[in-house]
Amino acid sequence: MPILSVHGLEKAFGGLHAVDGVSFEVAEGELLGLIGPNGSGKTTVLNMLSGVLDPDGGEVRLDGQPVAGLSADRLARRGMLRMFQLTRVFDRMPAFDNLLTSGLALGMDEAAATTRASELAEELRLEHVMHLDARQLSGGQRKLLEFGACFMVRPRVALLDEPFAAVHPTMKEVMAQFIRRRHAEGQTFLLVSHDMPVIVELCPRAICMNAGKVLAEGPTAQVLGDRQVIEAYLGGGDEDDD
């Protein structure tokens, strides 16, 4: 049984079908890439999987249980943890307390959350900024902070939306190494990224969306070589919201 199963997922905004009958499965321990040109519906899919948006139709199952339409906090407590394309952290709170807050909200006690936050700060090379307010961190450091918050409690599925966008190469490599290690330990990821070299390196399998539909899926190299996928990227739209 797949850890995450999506069938016939639908979302429309007015007359625009942002997601139009999307179906796919994610196996436990899989690192699956979700790619596609701007405006293809990738972020809208993640928004529905994480409870930010309610689907108009379709089914989502996590560990075999229906979860479509559950609130973001209930989905997070079930292990569907999300990193956003536009970084979301508590700006007026110290970086360390951002991690603590995430852990406490997910049911950790203070001692365990403190230990875990310290471990993540070291692994993500953020120890030197942990006592600064999050607003004082660089854009890349803020991304790493939000990334770390997704792993205070081991997620059932980590939904990562453009984690490498506008991040310094050094920080990008820290994040990529973290993903590699967790994947080797059996962690499940659904990774949205426009960084094709990273997708090729990290994701054995990929799904490509275009105009709200699944265009191709399979081994990543095969998907990227698909004629329809190449045409979708070369002729992709200019919308900023994908």
C-alpha positions as CSV (number, residue, x, y, z in Angstrom):
1,M,0.0,0.0,0.0
2,P,1.4,3.4,-0.9
3,I,2.0,5.9,1.9
4,L,0.3,8.6,-0.1
5,S,-2.4,8.1,-2.8
6,V,-4.0,10.8,-4.8
7,H,-6.9,10.1,-7.2
8,G,-8.8,12.5,-9.4
9,L,-7.8,15.6,-7.5
10,E,-9.6,18.8,-8.6
11,K,-9.3,22.5,-7.9
12,A,-10.8,25.4,-9.8
13,F,-10.6,29.1,-9.3
14,G,-13.5,30.6,-11.1
15,G,-13.3,29.2,-14.6
16,L,-9.7,28.2,-14.3
17,H,-9.0,24.5,-13.6
18,A,-5.8,24.8,-11.7
19,V,-5.8,21.0,-10.9
20,D,-7.8,18.8,-13.3
21,G,-8.1,15.2,-12.3
22,V,-4.5,14.6,-11.0
23,S,-3.7,11.1,-9.8
24,F,-0.5,9.6,-8.5
25,E,1.0,7.5,-5.7
26,V,4.0,7.9,-3.4
27,A,5.6,4.7,-2.0
28,E,6.9,4.8,1.6
29,G,10.6,5.8,1.5
30,E,10.3,7.3,-2.0
31,L,11.8,10.6,-3.0
32,L,9.5,11.8,-5.8
33,G,10.0,14.9,-7.9
34,L,7.0,17.0,-9.0
35,I,8.0,19.2,-11.9
36,G,6.3,21.3,-14.6
37,P,6.3,24.8,-16.0
38,N,5.0,27.8,-14.2
39,G,1.2,27.7,-13.9
40,S,1.0,23.9,-14.1
41,G,-0.7,23.4,-10.7
42,K,2.2,22.0,-8.6
43,T,1.8,24.3,-5.7
44,T,-1.9,24.0,-5.8
45,V,-1.5,20.2,-5.4
46,L,0.7,20.7,-2.4
47,N,-1.7,23.2,-0.9
48,M,-4.5,20.6,-1.1
49,L,-2.3,17.8,0.3
50,S,-1.3,20.0,3.2
51,G,-4.7,21.4,4.1
52,V,-4.1,25.0,2.9
53,L,-6.8,24.5,0.3
54,D,-9.8,22.2,0.2
55,P,-10.1,20.2,-3.0
56,D,-13.2,20.5,-5.1
57,G,-13.1,16.8,-5.9
58,G,-11.0,13.7,-5.7
59,E,-9.5,11.6,-3.0
60,V,-6.3,11.8,-0.9
61,R,-5.3,8.9,1.3
62,L,-2.4,9.0,3.8
63,D,-1.5,5.5,5.2
64,G,-4.7,4.3,3.6
65,Q,-6.9,6.7,5.4
66,P,-8.9,9.5,3.6
67,V,-7.5,12.9,4.5
68,A,-8.8,15.2,1.8
69,G,-10.3,18.4,3.3
70,L,-8.7,18.0,6.8
71,S,-7.3,21.2,8.3
72,A,-3.6,21.9,8.0
73,D,-3.0,21.4,11.7
74,R,-4.7,18.0,11.7
75,L,-2.7,16.9,8.6
76,A,0.5,18.1,10.3
77,R,-0.2,16.0,13.3
78,R,-0.8,13.0,11.0
79,G,2.7,13.6,9.6
80,M,2.0,15.6,6.4
81,L,4.6,18.4,6.9
82,R,5.1,21.3,4.5
83,M,7.7,23.7,3.4
84,F,6.3,26.7,1.4
85,Q,7.6,28.3,-1.8
86,L,7.5,31.7,0.0
87,T,9.3,31.2,3.3
88,R,7.0,31.2,6.4
89,V,8.7,31.7,9.7
90,F,7.9,33.7,12.8
91,D,10.0,36.9,12.1
92,R,9.9,38.4,15.6
93,M,10.8,35.2,17.3
94,P,14.4,33.8,17.7
95,A,15.3,31.2,15.2
96,F,15.7,28.6,17.9
97,D,12.2,29.3,19.2
98,N,10.8,28.9,15.7
99,L,12.1,25.3,15.9
100,L,10.8,24.8,19.4
101,T,7.4,26.1,18.5
102,S,7.1,23.6,15.7
103,G,8.1,20.7,17.9
104,L,5.7,21.7,20.7
105,A,2.8,22.2,18.3
106,L,3.4,18.6,17.1
107,G,3.2,17.2,20.6
108,M,6.9,17.1,21.7
109,D,7.7,18.0,25.3
110,E,10.0,20.9,25.9
111,A,13.0,18.9,26.8
112,A,12.7,16.7,23.7
113,A,12.0,19.7,21.5
114,T,15.1,21.6,22.9
115,T,17.3,18.6,22.2
116,R,15.9,18.1,18.7
117,A,16.2,21.8,17.8
118,S,19.8,21.8,18.9
119,E,20.6,18.8,16.7
120,L,18.9,20.3,13.7
121,A,20.6,23.7,14.1
122,E,24.0,21.9,14.1
123,E,23.1,19.6,11.1
124,L,21.8,22.6,9.1
125,R,24.8,24.8,10.1
126,L,22.6,27.4,11.8
127,E,24.0,27.3,15.3
128,H,25.5,30.8,15.0
129,V,22.2,32.4,14.2
130,M,19.9,30.5,16.5
131,H,19.5,33.3,19.0
132,L,18.8,36.0,16.4
133,D,15.2,36.9,15.5
134,A,14.3,35.1,12.3
135,R,13.9,38.5,10.5
136,Q,17.6,39.1,11.0
137,L,18.6,35.9,9.0
138,S,19.5,35.9,5.4
139,G,16.9,34.6,2.9
140,G,18.8,31.3,2.6
141,Q,19.1,30.9,6.4
142,R,15.3,31.5,6.7
143,K,14.7,28.8,4.1
144,L,16.9,26.4,6.1
145,L,15.1,27.4,9.3
146,E,11.7,26.6,7.8
147,F,13.1,23.4,6.3
148,G,14.3,22.3,9.7
149,A,10.9,23.0,11.3
150,C,9.5,20.3,8.9
151,F,11.8,17.7,10.6
152,M,11.3,18.5,14.3
153,V,9.1,15.4,14.3
154,R,9.8,12.8,11.7
155,P,7.2,13.4,8.9
156,R,5.3,10.6,7.3
157,V,5.6,12.7,4.1
158,A,7.7,15.9,3.7
159,L,6.2,18.2,1.1
160,L,8.9,20.6,-0.1
161,D,7.9,23.4,-2.4
162,E,10.9,25.0,-4.2
163,P,13.3,24.6,-1.2
164,F,16.4,25.5,-3.4
165,A,15.0,28.7,-5.0
166,A,17.2,31.7,-4.5
167,V,19.4,29.9,-2.0
168,H,23.2,30.2,-2.0
169,P,24.9,27.1,-3.4
170,T,26.5,26.3,0.0
171,M,23.1,26.3,1.7
172,K,21.5,24.4,-1.1
173,E,24.1,21.7,-0.7
174,V,23.4,21.6,3.1
175,M,19.8,21.0,2.3
176,A,20.4,18.5,-0.4
177,Q,22.8,16.5,1.9
178,F,20.1,16.5,4.6
179,I,17.5,15.1,2.1
180,R,20.0,12.4,0.9
181,R,20.6,11.3,4.4
182,R,16.9,11.2,5.4
183,H,16.0,9.4,2.1
184,A,18.7,6.8,2.8
185,E,17.0,6.3,6.3
186,G,13.6,5.7,4.6
187,Q,12.1,9.2,4.8
188,T,9.4,9.9,2.2
189,F,9.6,13.2,0.2
190,L,7.5,14.9,-2.5
191,L,9.8,17.6,-3.9
192,V,8.7,20.4,-6.2
193,S,11.6,22.2,-7.9
194,H,12.5,24.0,-11.0
195,D,16.2,23.0,-10.4
196,M,16.4,20.2,-12.9
197,P,20.0,19.1,-12.0
198,V,18.9,18.7,-8.4
199,I,15.8,16.8,-9.4
200,V,17.9,14.5,-11.6
201,E,20.4,13.9,-8.8
202,L,17.9,13.4,-5.9
203,C,14.8,11.9,-7.4
204,P,14.7,8.5,-9.0
205,R,11.2,9.1,-10.2
206,A,9.3,12.2,-11.3
207,I,5.9,13.4,-12.3
208,C,5.5,16.3,-14.7
209,M,2.4,18.5,-14.7
210,N,1.1,20.9,-17.3
211,A,-2.1,22.9,-17.3
212,G,-3.4,21.2,-14.2
213,K,-2.9,17.6,-15.5
214,V,-0.3,14.9,-15.2
215,L,1.6,15.0,-18.4
216,A,4.2,12.2,-17.8
217,E,5.5,10.1,-14.9
218,G,8.2,7.5,-14.5
219,P,12.0,7.4,-14.1
220,T,13.2,11.0,-14.0
221,A,15.5,10.8,-17.0
222,Q,12.7,9.2,-19.0
223,V,10.2,11.9,-18.0
224,L,12.7,14.7,-18.8
225,G,13.3,13.2,-22.2
226,D,9.6,12.9,-23.0
227,R,8.6,15.0,-26.1
228,Q,5.5,16.4,-24.5
229,V,7.5,17.5,-21.4
230,I,10.1,19.2,-23.5
231,E,7.4,21.0,-25.4
232,A,5.6,22.0,-22.2
233,Y,8.8,23.6,-20.8
234,L,9.7,25.3,-24.1
235,G,6.2,26.7,-24.5
236,G,5.4,27.2,-20.7
237,G,3.4,30.1,-19.6
238,D,4.6,33.2,-17.7
239,E,2.3,33.0,-14.7
240,D,4.1,33.4,-11.3
241,D,1.7,31.1,-9.3
242,D,2.3,27.5,-10.0
